[in-house]
């Protein structure tokens, strides 16, 4: 099948309601984050030092050196309706843009096959449980190679898990779990509210 560039126009035209709903979901999760902080914050010098001590200047996923123009703030549990992650220590790390981008495929799945969380699922694509055409497995082969992939992914997963145990606020897991149940309805209601408000504004403009 040949690529049809005009398909991006269809996607762009249908995304407006989802963009608004996703932003509102993010706002809810940011507010929840403030409720479970216990002194240490993502921005605090102590947390930054802890991150550097645990991961150095390397991406926590692939281990490649982080550079100024290719580093982003990564939420291990994504701040969306699927994962309900929070902006708190233990869930936010600097990572490379490539891993951040590739991980979104796992973050956007309602039901995960390989692990209980998006970040762990991302690090579980070792070629033993996926189809031959799995794009995430292909990504890891391109980054780590076939021989070293399984061991490297396992090390990264363990390193992140050890770090989260130390720094994730005690209330964060239960808050995320409760929020995840409610955010599905909130997301749909936000889409409906956004569409209704937009129609009302358009009607006023056209009077």
GINORTA-V512932 format. One record per run of one state. SS is the DSSP state (H for helix, E for strand, L for the rest). FROM is the first residue (numbers start at 1). TO is the last residue. If there is no record, write none. Layout:
SS/FROM/TO + SS/FROM/TO
This chain:
L/1/6 + H/7/13 + L/14/15 + H/16/36 + L/37/44 + H/45/55 + L/56/57 + E/58/58 + L/59/64 + E/65/65 + L/66/67 + H/68/70 + E/71/75 + L/76/91 + E/92/96 + H/97/107 + L/108/117 + H/118/122 + L/123/134 + H/135/144 + L/145/148 + H/149/167 + L/168/171 + H/172/206 + L/207/207
